[in-house]
Amino acid sequence: MTKKREITFSIVRGLLAIAIALIVATILIFISSDGATFGEKISATGAALKQFLIGPLFRIGKNGLQFEPKRLTDVLAGMIPITFTGLGVCIMFSANQFNLGVEGGIMLGAFVSALAAIYMPLPTILHAVVAVLLGGAAVGVMMLLPALLKVKLGVSEMVCSLMLNYIVMYIIKYLMNTRLADKSKGQIQSYPFKETALIAPIADTTVFTSSKLTWGFVIALLAVVSCGLFMYRTHWGYTIRMIGINQDFSLYSGMKVGAVIVLAQVIGGFLSGMGGGIEMLGRYNTFSWSSLPGYGWTGMTVAILAGNNPWFVPFATFFIAYLNKGCDMMATYANVPAQLIDIVQAVVFLFFAAEQFLSKYRQSLVVKTAKEELAAQEGGTAHV
């Protein structure tokens, strides 16, 4: 199949999965909407869908639609952590390593960055850079455990990393409850971060400061470019993708499969740790997470939407962040549960993960391409 048709198939498959998810969401909105009669439920469903699909960017009032810059910056700010987890998952999944540790990784990265922000006296800018890098490095080291167990002992990286998430969470909770919490506060939280460690908003205006759209967004875009170039313009990236396609062939062709499997998981961990550090230092003044934040699981959805291609991650993260904002708007203005986003993500995940979804359409494209190539070869032979 030609590259153009491969891209067309991916787009059609993605749009259809999203459309099915939105249909499911509409049905659930109808069921949960207020109204005693069918007509009232239809009207309530329509109002909720407006908030869901248009509300993330526009204020819906009596005078029509009015663009809200604050809502757009909220969506962009929501992209920051899941861009990093999405990139990390893309690299690990490209090597056919189903590591689920990015959920605990982003929490560990945020925690280590928070400790650096509290206890390390460094100059402005350098402080934030060092804190974020330390968070990323900590998670990179954490990912060595499932990676080495997979390479040396054949242990499933999926099971190991899944359990590792909860080990990380409970260790952090223990440290916060016993040693690192600020006892003068009414809840379990750390001491305040030093001002030098905070990541500043992109612009010093109410729109940017209230939405917490920081320079972390720019760093996330730079990370997308770096990962895209790494995966498609370097020898290591090519090796990662080849191992993901056929590990046995890669081994027989002389590739260092074990080392690359470890590398892919360490890089994925480093990215998720950076995302946690940037989210923590850009959005909060103290560390107060008491449970897994959910950004890692969302990052897996992002990676599947992007087809494990880092270049497509920003579009997938914008889509997810837009849905998140839309569900918040529905919960606020239309009395619809915000948990609906989890169902939408699950349906999208289901259809993207289903290998047989639109398989006949893909087969028809392959057959069509083969016939065109055969006809071109026969035409060339006849011409000779």
C-alpha positions in Angstrom: 0.0 0.0 0.0 1.3 3.4 -0.9 2.3 5.9 1.8 -0.6 8.2 0.7 -3.2 5.5 1.1 -1.6 4.4 4.4 -2.1 7.9 5.7 -5.6 8.1 4.3 -6.5 4.8 6.0 -5.1 6.0 9.3 -7.1 9.3 9.1 -10.3 7.5 8.2 -9.9 4.9 10.9 -9.1 7.6 13.5 -12.0 9.8 12.5 -14.5 6.9 12.5 -13.3 5.8 16.0 -13.7 9.3 17.3 -17.2 9.6 15.6 -18.3 6.4 17.3 -17.0 7.6 20.6 -19.0 10.8 20.2 -22.1 8.9 19.3 -21.7 6.8 22.5 -21.2 10.1 24.4 -24.4 11.5 23.0 -26.4 8.5 24.0 -25.0 8.7 27.6 -25.7 12.4 27.7 -29.3 11.8 26.7 -29.7 9.1 29.4 -28.2 11.3 32.1 -29.8 14.6 31.1 -32.6 16.3 33.0 -36.1 16.2 31.6 -39.4 14.5 32.2 -40.4 14.0 28.5 -38.5 12.9 25.4 -38.6 16.4 24.0 -37.1 17.9 27.2 -34.3 15.3 27.2 -33.6 16.1 23.5 -33.4 19.8 24.3 -31.1 19.2 27.3 -28.9 16.8 25.3 -28.6 19.5 22.6 -27.6 22.1 25.1 -25.1 19.7 26.7 -23.5 18.9 23.3 -23.1 22.6 22.6 -21.1 23.0 25.8 -19.2 19.8 25.0 -18.2 20.5 21.4 -18.2 24.4 21.3 -17.9 25.4 25.0 -14.1 24.7 25.2 -13.4 27.7 23.0 -16.6 29.8 22.9 -19.0 31.3 25.4 -22.6 30.4 24.5 -25.0 33.2 25.3 -28.1 34.9 24.2 -26.1 37.0 21.8 -24.5 34.0 20.1 -21.0 32.6 20.3 -18.2 34.7 21.8 -14.6 33.5 21.6 -12.9 33.1 25.0 -9.1 33.3 25.0 -9.0 32.0 28.6 -10.7 28.8 27.5 -8.2 28.2 24.7 -5.3 28.7 27.1 -6.9 26.2 29.5 -6.9 23.6 26.7 -3.3 24.4 25.7 -2.2 24.2 29.4 -4.0 20.8 29.7 -1.9 19.5 26.8 1.4 19.9 28.7 1.6 16.8 30.9 -0.1 14.4 28.5 2.2 15.5 25.7 5.2 14.3 27.7 3.5 11.0 28.7 2.2 10.5 25.2 5.8 10.9 23.8 7.2 8.5 26.4 4.6 5.9 25.6 5.1 6.4 21.8 8.8 5.5 22.1 8.2 2.5 24.4 5.3 1.1 22.3 7.4 1.7 19.1 9.8 -0.9 20.5 6.9 -3.2 21.2 7.4 -2.7 25.0 4.1 -2.3 26.7 5.5 -0.5 29.7 2.7 1.1 31.8 4.9 2.8 34.2 4.4 6.4 32.9 1.5 6.8 35.4 3.8 6.3 38.4 6.6 7.9 36.5 4.9 11.3 36.1 4.1 11.3 39.9 7.7 10.4 40.8 9.1 13.1 38.4 6.8 15.7 40.0 7.8 14.5 43.5 11.6 14.6 42.8 11.3 18.0 41.1 9.3 19.3 44.0 12.0 18.2 46.4 14.6 20.0 44.3 12.4 23.1 44.2 12.2 23.1 48.0 15.6 22.2 49.2 18.1 23.2 46.4 19.2 26.8 46.5 19.9 27.7 42.8 19.5 30.8 40.6 16.3 31.5 38.7 15.8 29.5 35.5 18.7 27.2 36.3 16.7 26.0 39.4 13.7 25.0 37.3 15.9 23.3 34.7 17.8 21.3 37.2 14.7 20.3 39.1 12.9 19.1 35.9 16.0 17.2 34.7 16.4 15.5 38.1 12.7 14.5 37.9 13.2 13.0 34.5 16.4 11.2 35.5 14.7 9.7 38.6 12.0 8.1 36.4 14.6 7.0 33.8 16.3 5.1 36.6 13.0 3.7 37.8 12.3 2.3 34.3 15.5 0.4 34.4 13.8 -2.1 36.7 11.1 -3.4 34.3 13.5 -3.0 31.4 16.3 -5.1 32.9 14.0 -7.7 34.2 12.5 -8.0 30.7 15.9 -8.3 29.0 17.7 -10.5 31.6 14.9 -12.7 33.0 12.0 -12.4 30.5 9.7 -10.8 33.0 6.6 -9.1 31.5 7.3 -5.4 31.5 3.6 -4.7 31.5 2.9 -6.5 34.8 6.1 -5.2 36.4 5.6 -1.6 35.5 1.9 -1.7 36.4 2.8 -2.8 39.9 5.6 -0.3 40.1 3.1 2.5 39.7 1.5 1.7 43.1 4.9 1.1 44.8 5.9 4.6 43.8 2.6 6.1 44.9 2.7 4.5 48.3 6.4 5.3 48.9 5.6 9.0 48.1 2.5 8.9 50.4 4.6 7.5 53.2 7.3 10.1 52.9 4.7 12.9 52.7 2.8 11.6 55.8 5.8 11.0 57.9 8.7 13.2 57.0 8.2 15.9 54.3 4.7 17.4 55.0 4.3 20.9 56.2 2.5 20.2 59.5 1.2 23.8 59.8 -1.2 23.2 56.9 -4.6 21.6 57.2 -3.9 19.0 54.5 -1.0 16.8 53.5 1.3 19.0 51.4 5.0 19.9 51.1 6.7 23.1 52.1 6.4 25.8 49.5 8.6 25.8 46.4 11.3 28.5 46.2 10.3 31.2 43.8 13.4 30.6 41.7 12.1 27.1 40.8 8.7 28.1 39.5 8.1 27.9 35.7 6.7 31.2 34.6 3.6 31.8 32.4 4.3 32.5 28.7 3.0 36.1 29.2 2.3 38.1 32.3 -1.3 38.6 31.5 -4.5 37.4 33.3 -5.4 35.0 30.5 -2.0 33.2 30.7 -1.5 33.3 34.5 -5.0 32.2 35.4 -4.8 29.2 33.0 -1.2 28.3 34.0 -0.1 28.2 30.4 3.6 28.3 31.1 6.8 28.0 29.2 6.3 24.2 29.7 4.1 24.3 26.7 7.0 25.5 24.5 9.2 22.9 26.0 6.6 20.2 25.2 6.6 21.3 21.6 10.4 21.2 21.5 10.2 17.7 23.0 7.8 16.7 20.1 10.3 17.9 17.5 13.3 16.2 19.3 11.4 12.9 19.6 10.2 13.0 16.0 13.8 13.6 14.7 15.1 11.0 17.1 12.7 8.3 15.9 12.8 9.1 12.2 16.2 10.6 11.6 18.6 8.7 13.8 20.1 5.2 13.8 18.8 4.5 17.3 15.2 5.6 16.4 15.3 3.3 13.3 16.5 0.4 15.5 13.7 1.0 18.0 11.1 0.9 15.2 12.6 -2.2 13.6 12.6 -4.1 16.9 9.0 -3.1 17.4 8.1 -4.5 13.9 10.1 -7.7 14.1 12.3 -8.4 17.1 13.6 -11.8 15.8 14.7 -10.3 12.5 16.4 -7.4 14.3 18.3 -9.9 16.5 19.4 -12.0 13.6 20.5 -8.9 11.7 22.9 -7.9 14.4 21.0 -5.2 16.2 21.6 -4.9 20.0 18.0 -5.7 20.9 18.5 -5.9 24.7 20.3 -2.6 24.9 17.7 -0.8 22.7 14.8 -2.3 24.7 16.3 -0.8 27.8 17.1 2.5 26.0 13.5 2.9 24.8 12.0 2.4 28.3 14.6 4.7 29.9 13.8 7.5 27.4 10.1 7.0 27.9 10.6 7.2 31.6 12.7 10.3 31.3 10.1 12.1 29.2 7.3 11.2 31.6 9.4 12.4 34.6 10.1 15.7 32.8 6.3 16.1 32.2 5.6 15.6 35.9 8.3 18.1 36.9 7.1 20.8 34.5 3.5 20.3 35.5 4.3 20.5 39.2 6.5 23.6 39.0 4.3 25.4 36.5 0.9 24.8 38.0 1.5 24.4 41.8 3.3 26.0 44.6 3.5 22.9 46.8 3.5 19.2 46.3 0.1 17.8 47.4 -0.7 14.8 45.1 -1.9 12.0 47.2 -2.8 9.6 44.3 -1.8 8.9 40.8 -2.8 11.9 38.6 -4.1 10.0 35.6 -1.8 11.6 33.1 0.0 8.4 32.3 -3.2 6.5 31.4 -4.2 9.5 29.2 -0.8 9.4 27.6 -1.4 5.8 26.5 -4.6 7.0 24.7 -2.6 9.8 23.1 0.0 7.4 21.9 -2.6 5.1 20.4 -4.4 8.1 18.7 -1.0 9.2 17.3 -0.2 5.8 16.0 3.0 5.8 18.0 4.3 8.7 15.8 5.7 11.6 17.9 4.8 14.1 15.1 1.1 13.4 15.6 1.2 13.6 19.4 0.3 17.4 19.6 -2.9 16.8 17.6 -3.9 13.9 19.8 -3.2 15.8 23.0 -5.2 18.8 21.7 -8.1 16.5 21.0 -8.0 14.9 24.5 -7.4 18.3 26.3 -10.4 19.7 24.3 -12.6 16.8 25.4 -11.5 17.3 29.0 -12.5 21.0 28.8 -15.7 20.2 27.1 -16.7 17.7 29.8 -15.9 20.4 32.5 -18.1 22.8 30.6 -21.0 20.2 30.5 -20.6 19.5 34.2 -20.7 23.2 35.0 -23.5 24.4 32.7 -25.5 21.3 31.7 -25.4 19.1 34.8 -23.7 16.2 33.0 -21.1 14.1 34.9 -17.5 15.1 34.0 -16.5 11.4 34.2 -18.0 11.1 30.7 -14.5 11.8 29.3 -13.3 8.5 30.7 -15.9 6.7 28.7 -15.1 8.6 25.5 -11.4 7.8 25.9 -12.2 4.1 26.6 -14.2 3.8 23.4 -11.5 5.6 21.3 -8.9 3.3 22.9 -11.1 0.2 22.1 -11.5 0.9 18.4 -7.9 2.0 17.9 -6.6 -1.1 19.6 -8.9 -3.4 17.7 -6.7 -4.8 14.9 -9.7 -6.0 12.9 -11.4 -2.6 12.9 -11.8 -1.5 9.2 -9.5 -4.4 8.2 -11.6 -5.1 5.1 -11.2 -1.5 4.0 -7.4 -1.7 4.5 -7.3 -5.0 2.6 -9.2 -3.4 -0.3 -6.6 -0.5 -0.4 -3.8 -3.1 -0.4 -5.4 -5.0 -3.3 -6.0 -1.9 -5.2 -2.4 -0.7 -4.9 -1.1 -4.2 -5.9 -3.3 -4.2 -9.0 -2.1 -0.7 -10.0 1.5 -1.7 -9.6 1.0 -4.9 -11.6 -0.8 -2.9 -14.4 2.1 -0.5 -14.4 4.7 -3.3 -14.7 2.7 -4.9 -17.5 2.4 -1.6 -19.3 6.1 -1.0 -19.0 6.9 -4.6 -20.4 4.5 -4.1 -23.3 6.2 -0.8 -24.1 9.6 -2.4 -24.2 
